[in-house]
């Protein structure tokens, strides 16, 4: 209720009132396709390394580097896309136009083989379409902030751009749209396809690093989808969202089993880039998060999105005026807080000091994540992400390494000559372990809470892995890896539900992005263990290292200060 007695409602109230319906299903399908794409690109790493090693005569360290550089790119991308998402929105501004020169900021980054020319269109460029400068100065004033645009076929003149924009749904105009995950799809699909054409090891390394840069935007999809879900059903539907990852891994294992023996690794790389391209086709229909818009003070735009949700779901919005959670939290506070000062500064027409402005930059956001209210959750989350990513991707790679029939470290009676088919079959079998992992997480996450679900799965994973400190028969090895994969998939699923819930909207994508970056560090290190140590006949040392890291991650989960089950999402640090 407002101060004058006017009824009010928040985004959470509206989502709860309208329920989960057709609109959220469409959002789930779009975000899920991005998750499928990321899963496929990650899963194929366990197949590409051994294939190019034999083709180009690589050492075990060179093979490991093919995987590690992907995580280097993800390390940079996860943080970068998170900052972009929290500062500019969960989507990315898009313009269908042309930037034929570098004059005054008309910067072009070409991917000519795919027919795309992503870049930036400056209102100060002589190539700017008619009316663009006037519109820009009217909306933004004398600013040199660039608009992101997507040119097709290496160059479109304004007339062609008008036709394309009209075809996509309206007259062409330099309209501002929110920002967040368009670039990730372009980079992932483009670099992924070009990887299949790599003439040598160096070019493959560079292109796979670029793929990792694009894949780093995956957490943005998670935050974006989360912000459309009513609080009571958030856990269940986030598990459904994680099911797209499982589908992606199983589909990639099936694709590799069929493609690798017949067509080779280049075809596998090319086909695996298709899902990212699909994201580009439907990007123009992806809405901005109403929670983000409301937090930014763009309530009219947030209300438009909520009205669209109500219309598609066949529901009605609550009666009253839309307000942000931040406004409600400020009511009744007698002492001026940082949020209050920022609000007053905005109302008085001047800009808040840079160190107080949450949009001042990535360093400012990082300091907020390490503020007294969030520092414990942030540091623990970093450790859990590291442990979970290290163990998950390590298990993926261990599956191919421990089932390699040419592994001379195994006792002679445990070796097999049936190398080619057995490896793909066992990877396919262990990948199916992700289905029961999802079911377990779906059952426990809203019954026993996020913390219990994660910690229990970590400790069970340790139990499944322990017998592998010594060489085991192939059937038993597959069974133990199957059980470990169930547990680590369940913990990974719950972690991606829990992480966005503990952060307020103002830093959510950045917080999850940085935590995901810590996981990428784990992903960079794990090939040295899964490939290097096993190749060096140090399986016991490799498994014991997994045991220690997974156990420590389980302890960190127990130390989290808050259980988020059933809680509303917050908009500001309190």
Secondary structure, 3 states (H helix, E strand, C coil): CCCCCCCEECHHHHHHHHCCCHHHHHHHHHHHHHHHHHHHHHHCHHHHHHHHHHHHCCCHHHHHHHHHHHHHHHHHHHHHHHHHHHHHCCCCCCCCCCCCCCHHHCCEEEEHHHCEEEEEECCCCCCCCCCHHHHHHHHHCCCCCCEEEEEECCCCCHHHHHHHHHHHHCCCCCCCCCCCCHHHHHHHHHHHHHHCCCCCHHHHHHHHHHHHHHHCCHHHHHHHHHCCCCHHHHHHHHHHHHHHHHHHHHHHHHHHHHHHHHCCHHHHHHHHCHHHHHHHHCHHHCCCCHHHHHHCCCHHHHHHHHHHHHHHHCCCCCCCEECCHHHHHHCCCCCCCHHHHHHHHHHCCCCCCHHHCCCCCHHHHHHHHCCCCCHHHHHHHHHHHHHHHHHHHHHHHHHHHHCCCCCCCCCHHHCCCCHHHHHHHHHHHHHCHHHHHHHHHHHHHCCCCHHHHHHHHHHHHHHHHHHHHCCCCHHHHHHHHHHHHHHHHHHHHHHHHHHHHHCCHHHHHHHHHHHHHHHHHHHHHHHHHHHHHHHCCCHHHHHHHHHHHHHHHHHHHHCCCCCCCCCCCCCCCC
